[in-house]
Amino acid sequence: MLVVSDGDSTDTTPIRAIPKAISDTLVIGLGQTGQATTIAGHASRQDADSLRTLASQLRGTYIDANTRHLPSDLLNRLSIIQPRVAEGVGLRDAAVLAVALGAGLLALLLPALSLWGAPRHESLSGELA
């Protein structure tokens, strides 16, 4: 998970447990730490202490983007964890196969009936019935 913030917040609510699907967190601090910048009528400055606290609550790493670049090895760790693939055919695969086969049979039904369906019978008056 990637969090980019200046850390300028008054909310001190502790973060509950993060999902197991998030293996690593990177908290990137933006904005000057010593001098406030006015953004939309609000003075904003990077609060490094709150960002460090946030990173520790998220079991992650805090980096001040003003002082250093993001390390490549840290960015490489932020990869998606692939889910385990079960052996054999699962219920989802069987359902997809059944729907595909059913759709294929329905698509072939009209041409098959046109070619090999019951022939039309002529009536005694010579018209097709």
C-alpha positions as CSV (number, residue, x, y, z in Angstrom):
1,M,0.0,0.0,0.0
2,L,1.3,3.4,-0.9
3,V,0.4,6.5,1.3
4,V,1.4,9.9,0.1
5,S,0.6,12.7,2.6
6,D,2.0,15.8,4.4
7,G,0.7,14.3,7.7
8,D,-1.0,17.5,8.6
9,S,-4.1,16.0,10.3
10,T,-5.8,16.5,13.7
11,D,-7.3,13.0,13.7
12,T,-5.4,10.8,16.2
13,T,-7.6,7.7,16.0
14,P,-5.4,4.6,16.0
15,I,-5.6,2.5,12.9
16,R,-7.2,-0.9,13.3
17,A,-5.5,-4.0,12.0
18,I,-4.8,-3.9,8.3
19,P,-5.8,-6.7,6.0
20,K,-3.4,-9.6,5.4
21,A,-3.6,-8.9,1.7
22,I,-1.4,-5.8,2.3
23,S,2.0,-7.2,2.7
24,D,4.0,-3.9,2.9
25,T,3.3,-0.2,3.3
26,L,5.2,2.8,2.1
27,V,4.4,6.2,3.7
28,I,5.9,9.1,1.7
29,G,6.0,12.5,3.3
30,L,5.6,15.5,1.0
31,G,5.9,19.2,1.8
32,Q,8.4,21.3,3.7
33,T,9.0,20.3,7.3
34,G,10.2,23.7,8.5
35,Q,8.1,26.2,6.5
36,A,4.3,26.0,6.0
37,T,2.9,26.4,2.5
38,T,-0.6,27.9,2.0
39,I,-2.8,25.5,0.0
40,A,-6.5,26.4,-0.5
41,G,-6.3,28.9,2.4
42,H,-4.8,26.4,4.8
43,A,-1.2,26.5,6.0
44,S,0.2,23.0,5.4
45,R,3.5,21.6,6.4
46,Q,4.9,18.1,6.6
47,D,4.4,16.5,10.1
48,A,7.2,13.9,10.1
49,D,6.3,12.6,13.5
50,S,2.7,11.8,12.6
51,L,3.8,10.1,9.4
52,R,6.4,8.0,11.3
53,T,3.6,7.0,13.7
54,L,1.3,6.2,10.7
55,A,4.0,4.0,9.1
56,S,4.6,2.1,12.3
57,Q,0.9,1.5,12.8
58,L,0.7,0.2,9.2
59,R,3.9,-1.9,9.6
60,G,5.5,0.1,6.9
61,T,8.4,2.4,6.1
62,Y,8.4,6.2,6.2
63,I,10.4,8.2,3.7
64,D,10.7,12.0,3.5
65,A,10.5,12.6,-0.2
66,N,12.1,16.1,0.2
67,T,15.4,14.7,1.5
68,R,15.9,11.5,-0.6
69,H,14.7,9.5,-3.5
70,L,12.7,6.3,-3.1
71,P,15.1,3.3,-2.9
72,S,14.6,0.8,-5.8
73,D,14.7,-2.2,-3.5
74,L,11.9,-0.7,-1.4
75,L,9.8,-0.1,-4.5
76,N,10.5,-3.7,-5.7
77,R,9.0,-5.0,-2.5
78,L,5.7,-3.3,-3.2
79,S,4.6,-5.9,-5.6
80,I,1.2,-7.7,-5.8
81,I,1.1,-11.1,-4.1
82,Q,-0.4,-13.6,-6.5
83,P,-3.2,-15.8,-5.1
84,R,-2.6,-19.5,-4.9
85,V,-4.0,-21.5,-7.8
86,A,-5.8,-24.7,-6.8
87,E,-5.0,-27.9,-8.5
88,G,-7.6,-29.2,-11.0
89,V,-10.8,-27.7,-12.1
90,G,-12.7,-25.7,-9.5
91,L,-16.4,-24.8,-9.3
92,R,-15.9,-21.5,-11.0
93,D,-14.0,-23.1,-13.9
94,A,-16.7,-25.8,-14.3
95,A,-19.4,-23.1,-14.3
96,V,-17.7,-21.0,-17.0
97,L,-17.2,-24.2,-19.1
98,A,-20.9,-25.1,-18.7
99,V,-22.1,-21.7,-19.7
100,A,-19.7,-21.6,-22.7
101,L,-20.9,-25.1,-23.9
102,G,-24.6,-24.1,-23.4
103,A,-24.1,-20.9,-25.4
104,G,-22.4,-22.8,-28.1
105,L,-25.1,-25.4,-28.4
106,L,-27.8,-22.7,-28.5
107,A,-25.9,-20.8,-31.2
108,L,-25.7,-24.0,-33.4
109,L,-29.3,-25.0,-32.8
110,L,-30.9,-22.7,-35.5
111,P,-28.5,-23.6,-38.3
112,A,-28.8,-27.3,-37.4
113,L,-32.6,-27.2,-37.5
114,S,-32.5,-25.3,-40.8
115,L,-30.3,-27.9,-42.4
116,W,-31.5,-31.1,-40.8
117,G,-34.9,-30.2,-39.4
118,A,-38.2,-31.8,-40.4
119,P,-38.9,-31.1,-44.1
120,R,-41.9,-29.1,-45.1
121,H,-44.8,-31.0,-46.5
122,E,-46.8,-29.9,-49.5
123,S,-50.5,-30.0,-49.1
124,L,-52.9,-31.3,-51.8
125,S,-53.5,-27.8,-53.1
126,G,-49.8,-27.3,-53.9
127,E,-49.0,-24.8,-51.1
128,L,-46.4,-25.3,-48.5
129,A,-47.8,-26.2,-45.1
